[in-house]
Amino acid sequence: MDTGMLSDLQAAKAIEYLLAVFFLGSFVPFWRYAAPRTAVPSEAPAPVPAPAVRREPTGWFHVPDGLALHPGHAWAKAVDGGEVLIGADDFARAVIGRVHDVDLPEPGTVVRQGEPAFTLRGAAGPLPMISPVDGMVVATNPAVRVGAMESDPYGDGWVLRVQAPQFKRNARQLLSGSAARAWMEDVAKRLRAAIAPDLGPALADGGVPVAGIAGEVGAEAWQRIAREFFFVESDRGGV
């Protein structure tokens, strides 16, 4: 191959290389132009707050786990040493309202399941409360006279401490857990029906009962409540 032909071949290869470089250099801007564009924000957008959800009440009256309810609205909770705490449930708290006084049995008194064990006194007068268990009273709680039951009916508002050796047998007649809550929902419906003639002053906030229904409804309605829900006759009058 002579020198002239070699020079022509090198020149042709150089031109092909330059054309390839030019093509690649032109393709990159074209690809960026033709490709879909996705905006990339300079800062992450602020999170959009979720709309507020209005929580509806699940029921009128609270029933915690770990205790058992008597249909007369006293509760029982096993504690150490075979003893049981007894108190009035959230229904009794709402119905009676402010407790003016409590008639408490003396330590050593024997109480029987289904029979009156202590008496709450409120705006509507005395209301005997039925014992949920059999046993002997070993202590009483004076704090129920100064508002403990209204503020914490299942805790600091306990009323009696009872030695109850037959608690497991007594518990068969009591309600607990989901069964107690379902029963309490039914109680709320029955209460609404019982006080329908006196509904106006007794309820507030869209149908949730205010504390002290007994002092707001008429005498006849209170007698129905005492008989139907507490299984006792209660005379309305002074405390």
C-alpha positions as CSV (number, residue, x, y, z in Angstrom):
1,M,0.0,0.0,0.0
2,D,1.5,3.3,-1.0
3,T,1.7,6.4,1.2
4,G,-1.1,8.2,-0.5
5,M,-3.6,5.4,-0.1
6,L,-2.6,5.1,3.7
7,S,-3.2,8.8,4.2
8,D,-6.6,8.6,2.6
9,L,-7.6,5.7,4.8
10,Q,-6.5,7.4,8.0
11,A,-8.4,10.5,7.0
12,A,-11.6,8.5,6.4
13,K,-11.3,6.8,9.8
14,A,-10.8,10.2,11.5
15,I,-13.9,11.5,9.8
16,E,-16.0,8.5,11.0
17,Y,-14.7,9.0,14.6
18,L,-15.7,12.6,14.5
19,L,-19.1,11.8,13.2
20,A,-19.7,9.3,15.9
21,V,-18.7,11.7,18.6
22,F,-20.9,14.4,17.1
23,F,-23.8,11.9,17.0
24,L,-23.4,10.9,20.6
25,G,-23.1,14.5,21.7
26,S,-26.3,15.4,19.9
27,F,-28.3,12.4,21.2
28,V,-27.9,13.1,24.9
29,P,-29.7,16.6,24.8
30,F,-32.3,15.1,22.5
31,W,-33.0,12.2,24.9
32,R,-33.3,14.6,27.8
33,Y,-35.8,16.7,25.9
34,A,-37.8,13.7,24.7
35,A,-37.9,11.7,27.9
36,P,-40.8,12.3,30.4
37,R,-40.0,14.9,33.0
38,T,-40.7,14.3,36.7
39,A,-40.6,17.4,38.9
40,V,-38.3,17.0,41.9
41,P,-39.3,19.3,44.6
42,S,-36.5,21.1,46.4
43,E,-38.1,20.3,49.7
44,A,-40.4,17.5,50.9
45,P,-44.0,18.8,51.1
46,A,-45.4,19.3,54.5
47,P,-47.6,16.3,55.6
48,V,-51.3,17.0,55.2
49,P,-53.0,16.5,58.6
50,A,-55.7,13.9,58.7
51,P,-59.2,15.2,59.2
52,A,-60.3,15.1,62.8
53,V,-62.5,12.1,63.6
54,R,-65.3,12.6,66.1
55,R,-65.3,9.7,68.4
56,E,-68.8,8.7,69.5
57,P,-69.3,7.3,73.0
58,T,-69.3,3.5,72.9
59,G,-71.8,3.3,75.8
60,W,-73.3,5.2,78.7
61,F,-71.5,3.3,81.5
62,H,-68.0,2.0,81.8
63,V,-67.3,-1.6,82.7
64,P,-63.5,-2.5,83.2
65,D,-62.0,-5.9,83.0
66,G,-61.0,-7.8,86.1
67,L,-64.1,-7.5,88.1
68,A,-67.6,-9.1,88.2
69,L,-71.0,-7.3,88.3
70,H,-74.1,-8.2,90.2
71,P,-77.4,-7.4,88.4
72,G,-78.2,-5.1,91.4
73,H,-75.2,-2.9,90.3
74,A,-72.6,-3.8,92.9
75,W,-69.2,-5.1,91.7
76,A,-66.8,-7.6,93.2
77,K,-63.0,-7.9,92.6
78,A,-60.8,-10.7,94.1
79,V,-57.7,-9.4,95.9
80,D,-55.1,-11.1,98.0
81,G,-55.8,-13.6,100.8
82,G,-59.2,-14.8,99.7
83,E,-60.6,-11.3,100.1
84,V,-62.9,-9.4,97.8
85,L,-63.5,-5.7,97.3
86,I,-67.1,-4.6,96.8
87,G,-68.4,-1.3,95.4
88,A,-71.1,0.3,93.4
89,D,-70.7,0.3,89.6
90,D,-70.7,3.1,87.1
91,F,-74.4,2.9,86.6
92,A,-75.1,3.4,90.3
93,R,-72.6,6.3,90.3
94,A,-74.4,8.0,87.4
95,V,-77.9,7.5,88.8
96,I,-77.2,8.5,92.4
97,G,-74.8,11.4,91.7
98,R,-73.2,13.0,94.7
99,V,-73.2,10.7,97.7
100,H,-74.2,12.6,100.8
101,D,-73.5,9.7,103.2
102,V,-73.1,5.9,103.3
103,D,-74.4,3.5,105.8
104,L,-71.5,1.0,106.3
105,P,-71.7,-2.3,108.2
106,E,-69.3,-2.9,111.1
107,P,-66.3,-5.2,110.5
108,G,-67.3,-8.7,111.4
109,T,-70.8,-8.3,109.8
110,V,-71.8,-11.2,107.6
111,V,-73.2,-10.3,104.2
112,R,-75.1,-12.6,101.8
113,Q,-75.2,-12.5,98.0
114,G,-78.5,-10.9,96.9
115,E,-79.1,-9.2,100.2
116,P,-78.5,-5.5,101.1
117,A,-75.0,-4.9,102.4
118,F,-74.6,-1.1,102.5
119,T,-76.8,1.9,101.8
120,L,-75.9,5.0,99.6
121,R,-77.7,8.2,100.4
122,G,-78.0,10.9,97.7
123,A,-80.4,13.5,96.5
124,A,-83.2,11.0,96.0
125,G,-82.8,9.5,99.5
126,P,-81.4,6.1,100.7
127,L,-80.7,3.4,98.3
128,P,-79.7,-0.1,99.7
129,M,-77.1,-1.9,97.6
130,I,-77.1,-5.6,97.3
131,S,-74.0,-7.7,98.1
132,P,-72.6,-9.6,95.1
133,V,-70.9,-12.2,97.4
134,D,-71.2,-14.1,100.6
135,G,-68.7,-13.3,103.3
136,M,-67.6,-11.4,106.3
137,V,-66.8,-7.7,106.3
138,V,-63.2,-7.1,107.3
139,A,-62.9,-3.4,106.4
140,T,-64.9,-0.4,105.0
141,N,-63.8,2.6,103.0
142,P,-64.7,6.0,104.6
143,A,-63.5,7.8,101.5
144,V,-66.8,7.0,99.8
145,R,-68.3,9.7,102.0
146,V,-66.1,12.4,100.5
147,G,-66.5,11.8,96.8
148,A,-64.3,8.7,96.0
149,M,-67.1,6.8,94.5
150,E,-68.1,9.6,92.1
151,S,-64.6,10.1,90.9
152,D,-63.4,6.5,90.8
153,P,-66.1,3.9,91.4
154,Y,-64.0,0.9,90.5
155,G,-60.8,2.0,92.3
156,D,-60.6,4.4,95.2
157,G,-64.4,4.3,95.5
158,W,-64.6,0.7,96.8
159,V,-67.0,0.3,99.7
160,L,-66.4,-3.0,101.5
161,R,-63.5,-5.5,101.9
162,V,-64.9,-8.9,102.5
163,Q,-63.5,-12.3,103.4
164,A,-65.3,-14.4,100.7
165,P,-64.3,-18.1,100.8
166,Q,-67.1,-19.0,98.4
167,F,-66.2,-16.3,95.8
168,K,-65.7,-18.8,92.9
169,R,-69.2,-20.2,93.5
170,N,-70.7,-16.7,93.9
171,A,-69.0,-15.6,90.7
172,R,-71.2,-18.0,88.7
173,Q,-74.1,-15.6,89.4
174,L,-72.1,-12.5,88.3
175,L,-71.2,-11.0,84.9
176,S,-67.8,-10.1,83.7
177,G,-65.9,-9.1,80.5
178,S,-67.9,-8.8,77.3
179,A,-71.0,-10.3,78.8
180,A,-71.0,-7.6,81.5
181,R,-70.5,-4.8,78.9
182,A,-73.3,-6.2,76.7
183,W,-75.6,-6.4,79.7
184,M,-74.7,-2.8,80.7
185,E,-75.6,-1.6,77.2
186,D,-79.0,-3.2,77.6
187,V,-79.3,-1.5,81.0
188,A,-78.7,1.8,79.3
189,K,-81.6,1.2,76.9
190,R,-83.9,0.2,79.7
191,L,-83.0,3.3,81.7
192,R,-83.8,5.5,78.7
193,A,-87.2,4.0,78.5
194,A,-87.8,4.2,82.2
195,I,-87.1,7.9,82.4
196,A,-88.7,8.9,79.1
197,P,-91.3,11.1,80.7
198,D,-88.6,13.0,82.6
199,L,-86.0,12.8,79.8
200,G,-85.4,16.6,79.4
201,P,-83.7,17.5,82.7
202,A,-82.1,14.1,83.2
203,L,-79.9,13.9,80.0
204,A,-77.3,16.1,78.4
205,D,-74.8,16.1,75.5
206,G,-76.9,14.4,73.0
207,G,-78.3,11.6,75.2
208,V,-75.5,10.9,77.7
209,P,-76.9,10.9,81.3
210,V,-75.7,13.5,83.7
211,A,-74.6,12.4,87.2
212,G,-77.5,12.5,89.7
213,I,-80.4,11.2,87.5
214,A,-82.2,10.2,90.7
215,G,-82.4,13.7,91.9
216,E,-83.6,15.0,88.5
217,V,-86.4,12.6,87.6
218,G,-89.8,12.6,89.3
219,A,-90.6,10.5,92.3
220,E,-92.6,7.9,90.3
221,A,-89.7,7.4,87.8
222,W,-87.2,7.0,90.7
223,Q,-89.4,4.3,92.3
224,R,-89.3,2.5,89.0
225,I,-85.6,2.8,88.7
226,A,-85.0,1.6,92.3
227,R,-87.2,-1.5,91.8
228,E,-86.2,-2.4,88.3
229,F,-82.4,-1.8,88.4
230,F,-81.5,-2.2,92.1
231,F,-84.1,-4.7,93.2
232,V,-85.1,-2.6,96.2
233,E,-87.9,-0.4,97.4
234,S,-86.5,3.1,98.1
235,D,-88.4,5.9,99.7
236,R,-87.7,9.3,98.2
237,G,-87.1,11.9,100.7
238,G,-84.5,13.7,102.7
239,V,-81.1,12.2,103.3
